[in-house]
């Protein structure tokens, strides 16, 4: 963790985190901290409900084999969920505190949202999905509160808000109802945390694939912006979603909301040119305001610890390009501000 922090600083990042170095994955790590999970389902993680992969079965099978080897099969909820991993959490937060001693910029720590846990670890115990989500919210509240009490910003990972949508056959009203239900559970779990100490990460599945059935950001962004987190992180660099910056041109943001668009694609070993990074940042600054944009990445560079999609050395080079591009954009945006 100390090395991850050091290299982020060396790459020029202003807002850093622990790189999730203490977790096997962004979601399944909760199995080490929550009780109530057991019998494994007979379906693998990847491919469940993904319409884009179903349309290209040859690619789905090739991708699923690689992912299944890294992940295995999914556990399910079989008993009351309780938070039992406080010792592990405290140790992780202690390591992050030690690694960031002297760091003056913002430090954030990621945690699985109630919705993403429910998505990847299906309910086989509670009477309904709503009851399961509330139980997860009650349990995970301890982790959320502890992260903020330790002095870090809490990032809630919420890819569940988009996964499962089928653009050809999907019921938009039903999908929006699902998103609302999961955001209500998230708001309930974070009710004691100031909004400015929260950020929400939204993505469509961090894998290189067709993504031709992804739900448009415009169809759910109003619900996301109405949730408690002041920071909203989302994919903005990959070929399927880069164009969606334009939806903010005629959409007033809630007061104090900060957009954190991805300006680096987290599934490719291309190193983005700093000028491209700057252009992507400037688009968002033009529609949202320069004070309300933080340049980010589409997602993590290795969703699972045992599966590196992006070569680690290339990932660090991409982050250095992010820093350089952000400097270019800031210079131009503030120069324009002075000129006007």
N, C-alpha and C positions, 0 to 999 in steps of 0.2 A: 504494500500500500504506500509506503514512504517513497518507493521508487516511482510509482505511478504519479504521485503528487509532484515529485521533483521534475519529472519529464513534462508534465502539463505546464508547469511554470517555465521550464526551459523553452517550451514551444511558444510561449508568450500569451497563454490564456489568462484572462482576468477572472473568470468564474470557473471554478474547478470542483471536482468531486473525488471520491475514492476509487473511481474506475470500477466500482462493484467488485473489487479484488477479493473481498471476503465471501463472495457468493458463487455458487455453482451456476446459477442462472438468475435472471431478473425476477422470475416467478416461483420456481420450484424450491428456492432457498427457504421458503416459509415452512417446508416440511420439517426443518430443523428447529422451528420456533413455535409451531402450532401443533396441538394434539387434535385427534378426531379424524385422521386420515388413515386409510388402510387399503383394503383390496384393490388391486390394480385393474383398471379397465382394459378391455382387449383391443382398444383402438389406439393407434399411435398419436402423438401430439400433432404432427404436421399433416395437413391435408383435410382435417375434419372440418367440413363445411366451407371449404375454399372453392368457390365456383370457378375461379380462374384456373386453378390446377386441375379441376375435373375436366375442363375443356381440353387440356393438353396432358393426357394420362401418361404418356411416355416421359415427359419432363417431371410430372408429379412423382412417379415411381422412383426416378433417379434421385430427385431431391429428398423424397421421403426416406429413402434408405440411408442417405447420409445423415439426415437429422435424427432418425430413430436410433442410429448407432450412438449418437451423442446424448440423446435424451432418455431413450427407453420408452416405456409405456406409462400412461398417466395414472396417478393414484386418484382415489375418489374419497369423498367425505362419507364416513360411516358412523360417526358419533358426534357428540357435542364438541364444538370447536372451542379450544381454550389456548391462551397465550402461555407457553411454557419455556420460552427461549430467552428470558431476560438476561441471563448470564452471558450468552453468546452475543446478544445485541450490545450490552454494555462494553464487552471486550472490543467489539468492532468499532464502536464509537470512540473508545479510548485510543485505539490505534489511529483513527482518523484525526483526533484532536492532537495527538503527538506529531503526526505527519504534517499538520498544517500550522504548527506553531510559528508565529511570525508572519503568516499570510494575511495580507490586509484586505484582499478582495473577498467576494462572496464564495462560500463553500456550501455545496448542496449534497444531500444524501438521498439516494433513491430507495423507494419501498414499493412493494406490490400493492395495488389498489384492491379493495374488496371484490370489485368486478372481475379483474384479471385472474384472481385466485379462483373465483367461481367458474370462470370460463375454462380454465385448464385443469381444474380439479373438480369435476362435476359432483353435484349433490345427490347422495343416495340415502340421506338421513332426515333432513328437515322436511316438513310438510309441503313447502313450496319454495320457489326461488327467492321470493322476498324475505322469507324468514332466514334463509341461508345467508343472504347478503347482509342482513342486519347482524347475524351472529358473527360473521367475518369482520364487520365494521367494529363491533364491540371488542373483539379479540385484538385486531390490529391497531386499535386506538392506542394501546400501550406503547407500541413501537413508534407510531407517528409522534405522539407526545414526547417520547424520550429523545427522538432525533432533534426536535426543535428545542427542547430543554438543554440539549448539549451545545446549542449555539449554531446549528446548521439549518439551512433551508431544506424543506422536505419536498422531494419530487415524487409524485404519485404516478406510477406507470399504468396507462389505461388503454392498451391496444384492443382490449375487449369491446370498446365502443364502436369499432369499425368491423371487426372480424365477424364473419358469418353472413354478411350482406351479399345478396345476389341481385345484381342490377337488372337481370332479365325477369326474374320471378319474384323479387323481394317486395314485401309490403312495407312501404316507407313509414306509414303511421305506426305499425307494430315495432319497427326498428327504433324509431324515435322514442316510443314508450319504453323500450328496453334501455336505451341510453339514459333517459330521465330517471328510471328506477335505479340504475347503477350510480349515477351522479348524486342522487339523493342519499344513497348509502355512504358515498365518499364525503359529502357535506356533513352528514351525521357523525362520521368517524373523526372529522377534523374540526368539529364545532368549537373546540377550545384553543385553536391555533389561529393567530392573526392571518388574514388572507395574504398579506405581503410576504409571509414566511412559507407560502405554498406555491408550487408549480405543478402543472398537470402535463404529462407527456402523452401525446396522441400519435398513433401510427397505424399503418395498414398491414402490419406484419413485416418484420425486418428480414426479408429474403428477396433474392434476385429471382423474379418470376414475372408472369404476364401482367398481373394486377389490373387486367382489363375489366374486372367487375367490381373494383373498389367503389365504395359509396363516396360520392363527391363531398368534399369538405363543406360546401355550401349547405348541404342537407342537414348537417348536425352542428355547425359551428355556433348557432345561436344558443343551443343547449349547453355547449361546452363553455361559452363565454359567461353564461349565467351561473355557473358553478362557483364555489368559493375561491379556488386558487387564483391569485392575481397574475401569475405567469402561465402562459400556454405555449408549450413546446410541440412542434408538429413537423412533419416531413415537408420540405420545400425545395429539395434539390433533385430528387429522382425524376425520371422522364414522365412518370404518370401524374405527378402532383406539382411540378414546378410552376405550372401556369396559374395555380390557385391563389397566388398573391393578389390577383386582381379582384377577388371577392371582397377585399377589405376597402376598396376604393369608395364604395357607397354604403359602408356599414359602420356606423359610429361605434367605437369601442367603449365598454363600460369604464367608468373613471378608475384610474390606477392600473388598468390591465396592461400587461407587457407581453408582446409577441416574441416568441423565441423560435423563429423558423429555422429549419435545417438548411444550411447553405453548403453542406458537404453530403454527398451520397455515402451512406454507411455500408453499402453492399458491393462497392466496386473498388478495384485497386488503382483506378485512375487517380492522380493527384490533381485536384482542381487548380486552375490558374488563379492566383490572387486577384487578378482583374475580374474574373468571372465571379469570384466570391464577393468582391466589392459591388458589382452590378446587382447581384441578388439581394444584398443588404439594402442597397439604395432603392430598389423597387418597394420594399416594405416600408422604408423610411418615408418615401413619398406618399404612401397611402395611409400610414398609421401615425406618422410623426417620428422624427429622429430620436426623440427621448424615450420612445416606447418600443424599441427593437433591440434585442440581444441576439447576436449571431450564434447559431448552434449547429449541431449535426442532426441528420435525419433520425438517427437512433444510435445504439451502441455498435461498435465495430465487431464485437463477438457476443452475440446474444447468449450463448452458452459457453462456459469456460473451456470445454473440450472441442469447440468447433470454431476455428478462426477463418472467417470468410475473407477478411482483409488482413494481409500480412502485417504483423505488428510494426515493423519498421516503416512500412508505408503509411500506416495509421498515424504515426507520429509526424510524418512529413505532411500528411493532409492537415493535421491540426496546426502545424506551423504556417501552412498556406492560409488557413482560416484566420490566424492572427494577423498575417500580413494584409490580407484582403480587408479585414475589419479596420486596420489603420488607414488604408487607402480610402475606404468609404467614409470614415470619420473625418479625415482631413477635408474631403470634398464637401461633405454635408455641412460641416461647421463653417467652412469657407463660404459656401453659398449663403448660410445664415447671416454671416457678417456682411456680405455684399448686399443682402436685401434689407 
